[in-house]
Amino acid sequence: KNAPQKCVLPALKVDDPLMMSYVKKPSPLSCSFPTVEWVYVQNGTLVYSQEAIAKVGKFSCDVSPLVRVPKNDNSVKWGTTIRNVSSGAALPADFFKVECRRLAANSPRAPSPQSYDYTDILMGVAPNNRAVWAKVRGVKPPANGLGGLSVLMLGFDSMSRMSWMRRMKSSRDYLVNGLGAIELEGYNIMGDGTPAALFPILTGDLSHLILSYLILFCLILSYLVLSYLILSCLILSYLILSYLILSYLILSYLILSYLILSYLTLSYLILSCLILSMKFKRGCRANTPRHRDWLNWVKDIYHMYPSQPKFMMHFYALLSHDDNNPISLADDDLKAFLEEMESRGYLNSTILVVFGDHGARYDFLRATWAGRLEERLPYMSFRFPPWFGQKYPHLLRNFRTNAHRLSTPMDLHETLHDVIRFDGMGVGDITKRGISLFKEIPAERECKHADVGNHWCACLDWKQVQNPESDAGTVRALQTALEFINNQTESQRHLCASLEIEKVTSAQTLRANEDFLMFSKSLKDGRLPLLSAKSKSTIKEPVELYQLMFMTKPGKGLFEVTVTNKGHVWSTSEKDISRINKYGDAPFCVLSINRQLRQYCYCNSLVGKS
């Protein structure tokens, strides 16, 4: 328990100048529509807008549900049209087309129209699936689960922890400081792209083992029946609500999403995504930003199914996949959504997970040391209801400890399993690649234990320098450290002696592993890495740390100093320097002038006396 942590996490900086140079203010999302919206969705019903009635007069609307073409994920069609739907009527489906026509002055209802004055596509949660709920309403969550909690996972494409902190300041501040979310600083991806990030969470296995082009459809089906997390939730009366990405053109999902949509999921967004992409400008649905609809749909689900335990994976790609900067357009909306979910009490029975699948994968970022690390460290946060920590203080304590240790999507899978069937606390088994975050992850854990390939591993390696006096990098680091120490006392040189290094007692380097540095890109759908010496030699602003322990003369002061070499710029700071032996009376001459110099100063008057 007291062993040093083997995985040393990189100290990435939010205000890194190079990374900040890529942060740009996005153009506002202009969702213009030629008229006020005539109808809207509220609590599972279709409502005629009074504002629209005041402007255009009375009207009547027809509604056509949007349905999926059987056995085809990429095709949708309009179902049978329902004529003359009244305001306040229950929604016929989660996604539907509404077509309205002004009423004649003396006509209470419009005839079947040849053309319409207003058309829109809306989304909500229809009050259907009653037959399903009649069967599961009496089923209670298992006694060895964690209280029948719902799980709401809000995912955002290509968002690293650092990028989230740079671009989502308002919503993150509320999530962390207002709601008390725990951020996993050592959450490390296991492969390239979204499938490699999400499949381990949901299945407990690596994506390429499931999606290999050589695996037969029937084998995938049997695998799902045996171990799929969503099926487990469904059996245990969980409402499986959403698992699909708003950006639907990802080949790897096609086979598996068919199975999920056909057999396991009660509500899903793909139908709406397909048709909205064809009708409206990117990022919009009429006058409304699509991300706002995306968030509102979650609230609708909680309103329609307030007491049933729910599992929902909700993923958004439009504002961050090709460029992280537009995601800031959703910052205030996400904060408002979280505030409303909390004020309505929905989060009091929900484990909220806000996450990114991986960091940005753009070539210009992969060419930087920080960008390459950020790709491997996506944003991941968990927020538990306030009562959870009171009822399970030991679980939350382990979770906070694990926030600073190496964790992976496999660990999330085990954590979600614990929500359904709790497997006990204590210290996790380091021999298992997946460890529930409710157990303490051993400090000795490294990427090899978690089945993370070297080229994906963000842990830094400490290596002892065998001959520090002759190692060029160590000599330069020692020079940097000594110059900094002497600069602190330069203004009092008449009182404090200029120090020299008498003996180096220890020198270590901390740097990323060779495969990480040489990583160029993935081959074969993310399964194999292309390693290149050129990639290592051209990386921008590579970073390595030197941890030095040395004795100075005069005075035999013993210092421990960390020196950073970033792109051949050497630096250290006061917070990176520790005086680790007693200085006693050595700085007596300067104490009345500047006590901050006491660890650096050896008074000239003492030289030659000891």
N, C-alpha and C positions, 0 to 999 in steps of 0.2 A: 504493500500500500504506500510505503514511503519511497519506493524506487523512483528514480528520475524518469521523466517522460521521454520515451524513446523517439516518438514522432515530434520533432521540433517544428512548430508551425511558423510559416514565414510572417514577418511583421510588415504586412502590406499597409500602405498609407492611403487614406482617403484623399488627401491633398497632394498626392504624388504629382509633380509638375508635368511629367510626360503624359500621364493618364488624364490629368485635368485638361490638357490641350485638346483632347478629343471630346470633351463635354461641351455641347453646344445647346443653345436655347432653341427648341423646335418651333416651327411655324404652327400657329394655332390650328386646331382641327375645325375646319369650317364645314358644318353640316347644314347646308342651306336646302330648303324645300320650298316650292313655290307657294305654299299655303299653310295656314295653321293646321295642326293635326286634328282631324275630325273626330277620331275615336282613340281610346287608349284602354289599357288593361289595368284592372284593379282587383286584387284579391280573387283571382279566378273568374272574373266576369269581364264582359265587354261593355264599356261605358261610352256613351255619346258625349262629346265635349260641349259644355254649355257655351264656351267661348266661340266654338265653331258655329253653333246654332245661331248665336247672336250676329255673326258675320255673314253667313250664307243662307240662313233660314233652316227650316226643318228638312231632314233628309232621312233616307232609309238605306240600310246596308245589307249586302249579301256576304256570306262568309264561306270560304273554301279551305278545309284543313289541308295541311301539307303532309304528305305521306311518303314513305320510302318505297322505292321499287323493290320488291322482294329479291333477296340474294344479290343486291347491287348497292354497295356503299356510296357510289358516286352519282346516283340518279335519284331524283325525287319527282313527284307528280302531285297535282292538285286532286284532292278527293271530291266527293259529291258536294256540290254547292248547297248551302242552306240559305233560303231566301228570306228576306225581310226580318232579320234578327233584331230583336228589341234591345234597347239599352238596359243593361243589367243582366242580360242573359249569360248563362254559364258558357265558358269557352268550350268549343267543340274539340279542340286539340291544343297541344302546347304551342304549335306554330301554325299560322294560318294567314290567308290572304283576306283582306277586307276590301270590298268594293262598294262605294256609296254613290247615290244619285239624289239630287235635290228633288223634293216633293213638289208637285204642282200645288197651287194655292188652295184648291178645294179637295185635294186627294189625301186621305190619311195614309195611304200606302202606295208606293210606286209599283207599277207593273214590272214584269221581268224586263230588265233594261237591255237595249241594244248596245249602249255604251255607258260609261260611268264618269262622274265628275271628280271622283277621288278614289285613289287606290293606295293601299299601304300593306306592308307585311308586318305582323305583330307576333310577339312571343309572350307566353305566360305559363302558368301551370294549370292545366285543365283538371277539374275534379273528377278524374276517371280512375281506373284501376281499382274500382270498388271490390271486384271479385277477388283480386289478389289480397286486398287488405282484410276481406272477410275471413280468409284462411289464416292470416298471420297475426291478426289483432290480438288474439289471446295468448300468443307465444311470448314469454318473458325472456329478457336477456339472460344468459347463463349466470349462475350464481358466482362463478369464479372469474367473471369478467370485471371490468371497471365501471360498474354502475350503469350500463346501457348508454354510455356516452355516444353522441354523434361525432363523426369525423368530417370536417370540412377542409379540403385542401385546395387552396387558391394558388395556381402556378402561373409563372410568367416566363416566357421563352428567353433564353440567352442572358439571364440576369445573374451576375456574380454578386457576392456579398458586397464587394467594394462599389460596384456599379449601382447597386440598390441604395447604398448609403450616400452616394453622390447625387442620385437623381430622384429619389423618393423620400426626401427629408421629412415632409410633413406627415405622411402616413406612417413612416417608420417611427417617428418620434411618438406618435400616439400608440402604435402597436407595442413598442418596447417600454416607454415610460408611462403611458396611460393604462395599458392593459397588462403590462408585466410579461410580455413575451420573452422567451429564451432563444437567443440566436446561437446556432451551432457554428462556431468559428473554424472548426476543423472538418467540416462536412466536405468530403472529397468524392468526385465522380469516379466511375469505374470504366468508362469507355467514351466513345465519341458520339455526340449527338443526343437527341431526345430519347430514342428508344433505349439506349444504354443507360439513361438516367431514370426513366419511369418504369421500365419492365422489372428491374430488381425490386423496386418498392412494392409493386403489385403482385409479383410472382415469387420473389425470393430466389430468382435465378438471373443469370446474365442474358442480355437480349439476344446475343448472337447464338446462344444455345437454343433459343426458342424460334428465332426468325431465320435461321440458316436456310438458304434456298434449297437445301437437300432434305429438309424435314418435311415429311408428308403432312397434309392437312389433318389426317386422322390422328397422327401422333400429337399434333398441337391440341386437338380436341381432348384426347385422353389426358394430356398433361394438365389442361385446365380443370377437367373433372376431378383430378386427383388433388391438386394443390392450389388452385387459384384463390387468392384472397377474397375477391369479390364474391365468388360462389360461397365461400365460408360465411361471409356477411349475410348473404341472401338466406341461407339455411337458418341463420340465427335471427331472422326477422329484421335485418337491416334493410332500409330503403336505399337501393342503389340508384343514384340519381343521375350522375353525369360523369362520363369519362370520354371526352374527346377534345381534340385541339381545335381551336377556331380556325387555324390554318390546316386544312384537311389534306393537302397534297403531299403527304409523307408516305412513301411507298411501304415502309416497314410496317405501318399500322393496318394495312388493308385486310389481311387475313384475320388477324386477331380482333380487330374492331368489328368485323362481321359477326364473329362468335359472340362478342360482348353484347352487341346491339340485338342480336337475334334471340339470345337465350338468357342473358343475365341482367340487362339494364332496363329500368322502367322509364327513365327519362334521359334524353340526350340531345345535344345541341347541333349535331352534324346536319340535320335537315335544314335548320335555319341558316347555317353557314353557307350551305351550297347555294341557296336561292338568293340570299342577301348579296353574295359576291357578284352575282350576275346583274342585280337590279340597281344597287346604290353605289355611290362613290366609296372608295376604300375608307374603312373606319367609321362609316356612318350608316344609320338606318333612318331615312327621312331627316328630321331635324335633330335626331338624337345620336350622340356618339355611341358606337356599338359596344364599347367597353362599359358604358353606363347601363345599357340593356343587359349585358352579361352579368353585371353585379346585381341588378334588380331581379334577375331571374332567381338568384340564390334567395333573396328575401321572399319572393313569391313561394318558393318551395317550403321555406320555413313557416310561412303563414298557412299554407295548405296542409302541411303535415307537421304541426307543432310538437306533438308528443312522441311520434315514432322516431326511433334511432335511425340515423341517416349516415350513409357513407357517400361522399361526393368529391370527386376529383374534377376540378373546374380549371381549365388551362387556357391562357390567352397568349396569342403570338403576334397579332397584327402590329402592336406598337413597339416591339423590341427585337423581333427576329432579325430583320435586316439592318437595324440601327437602334442602339439602346436609347438614344436621345429622346425620341417621341414618347417613351414610357412616362416621362414626367408630366405629360398631358393628363394622365390618369391619377396623379398623386393626390390631388384634393378630393377627387371622386372616391378613391379608395378609402381615404380617411373618413369621409362622410358616411360611406357604407359601413365601415367598422363601428363608427359611433352609433349608427342607427341599430345595427345588429346587437350591440351591447345594451342600448337603452330599451330595446324591446325584450331583453332577457334571453334572446336566442343563444348567446354565447355562454350562458350559464350551464348549459348541458352539452357543450360542444368542445372538442379539442380542435382548435384552429391551427392550421398549418399554412403558412405563407412561404412560398419557395420559388426558386429558379431551378431549371433542369440542369443548366451548366452556365458558365460564363460566356461572354461573346467569343465567337470563333472566327472573327474577321482576320484576314492575313496580316493587316498592318498592326493589329494588337498581338497576334501570335508571334510577331517578330520582336516583341519586347519581353524582357524578363518578367516584369510585373503582369503584363497581359497574359502571358502563358500560364502563370500561376493563378491568376484570377479565373481563367477558363476552368480550372480544375476545382475551384472553390466557390460553388454557387451559393446564392442566398438560401438559408434554411432557418425557419423559426417556428417554434411551438408556443402556443398560448393555451393554458389550462384555466378552467373556471376557478375563481378564488377559493371555493370550498375544497378543491382537489388537494391543495397543499396542506390544508388542515386535516383532511381525512387520510392522505397518503404522504406525510412529510418525508419519509425515507425515499419514496420514489422521486419526488421533486428534487431532493438533495442529490440523488444520483444523476438526474437529468442536468442539473446545473454543473456538476463536475464534468460530465461528458461534453458539455458545450465547448470545452477547451481541449478536447482530445480528438484523435482521428476517428471519424465516423463516416459511414457510407450509406448508399441506398439500401443495401442488405440489412443494415441496422434498423432502418425505418420499417422495413417489412416485418421484422421481428417485433418491433414496437407496436405496430398496428395489430399484429396477432395477439399481443398481450392485452390490448383493449378488449378483444373479444373473449379470450381465454388466458387469464393471467398466469404466467409461468414462474412466478416467484421473483424475489429481489436478490440482493447480494452482489457478488462480483461476477462479471461475465466470463465465460470460458474462452480464453484467448485462442484456443485451437479451432473455434468455430468462426467462419467468416462473417456471420451475422450475429450481432449481440443486441438485444433489446436495450433501448436507451433508458429503460427503467432499472436496469442493472448497471453497476459501475463498470465502465470499460477499463480494463487493466492499463496502467501507465506504461507497461512494457509493449503495448501493441504497436506494430509497425504495418506498413502497407502489405508486406508479405503475408501477415496473419489475416488481413482483411481481403485478400485476393485482389488487390489493386496492383496493376502492372506498373513497373518502374517508370514508364514514360507518362503515366497518369498521376503518379505519386507527387503530392505537393510537400511532403515532409522533407525537411532539410537534414543533411548528414553532417554530424560533427566528426572531424578527422584530426587526429593528433599530428602535429608537425614534429618530425623526429629531430631535425637539426635546425632549430629556429634562427640561430645566428647566421646561417648560410642560405636560408630560404629567402628569395628575393621579396616575395609578398609579405612574409612576416617581418623582414627588416623594414619594409616601407610602412607597415602598420605600427611597428614600434616607434618609428620616427614620428608618425602622426600623433600617437599618444603622448610622447614626450614633449613635442612642440606645444600641444594643447595645455598640458600641465604647466609648462614654463610660462606660457602666455598668460595664465591666470595670475601669476605673481610678478609679471613684468613691470607693472607700475610701482611695485615695492621692491625693486631689485636691490636697493640700498639696504633693505632689511632681510630679504629672503634670497637664499642661494639658488643659483641655476642648477637644476638637477641633471644627472646623467644616469644611464642605465648601468647598474653594476652586474646584474645577473638576471637571466630569463629563466623562470622556474616552470612555465607551462605556456604552450601556444597551441591553439586549435583553430581549424577553419570550419566554417559552416556554409555549405553551398548545396545547391540542388544536385540530384544524381545525374550521371552522364546521359542516361536514356532520356530524361526530361529535357536536358539541354539540347540534345541532338534530334528531338522529335520535330518532324516536318509536317506530316499529315497522316491521316489514317488510310489504310488500304482495305479493300473488300468490305465495304459497308461498315467501317469502324472496327473491324475485328483485329486487324494487324496494323502496327505502326510502321511508318517509313522513317528511319533514322538516318540523319545526314550530318556529316561533319561540317558542311557548309552552313546548315541551320544553326549550329552552335557558334560558328565563327561570326555570323552576321547578326546575332541577337542584339537588340538595342539595350543599352544600360544594364548589362548583367550585374548581379549583386552577389557579393560574398562577404561574409563576416569573419573577423578574426577576434577570438577571445584570448587575451594575453594576461599572464600573471608575471610580474617582474619586480625586482628590487632596485631602488634608486640610491644614489649616493650624491652628496653626503646624507647621513641620517638613517639609512637602511629602511626607507619607507617601502611598504609592500602594497602594490596596486593591482587591481583587476580591472581591465579595460576592454570594452568591445569597440572595435574599429570597423567601419563600413567602407567597402570599396564598391561604389556604384558607377559603372561606366568609366572606371579609372579615375574617379574623383574620390579621394580618401577623406574620411571625416570621423569625428567622434564628438561627444557632447558631455556635459556634466552628469546627466542622468545615466550615461554609459560608463562612468568611472566610480570605482569603490576603493576606498582606503581600507585595507583589511587587516592592518595591525595598528596598535596604539601609537598615536603620535606624541602622547605625553606633553612635555613642556617644549617640544621642538618649535612650535609656532608662537611662543610667548610674546615675541617682539611685535607681532602683527595683530594680536587679539583685540587690542583696544581700537585699532584702525579699521579692520575688516575681518570679522570672525569667519566669514565664508571662505577665507583662504587657508584655514587652519590645517586642512588635510593635505595641502600642497606645499606649505611653507616650512622650510628648515632654516632657522635664523642664522645669518652670517656669523653672528657672535659665537655660535656653538661649533663652527667648523674647526676641526683639529683638536677639539677638547675631549672627544670620546675615543 
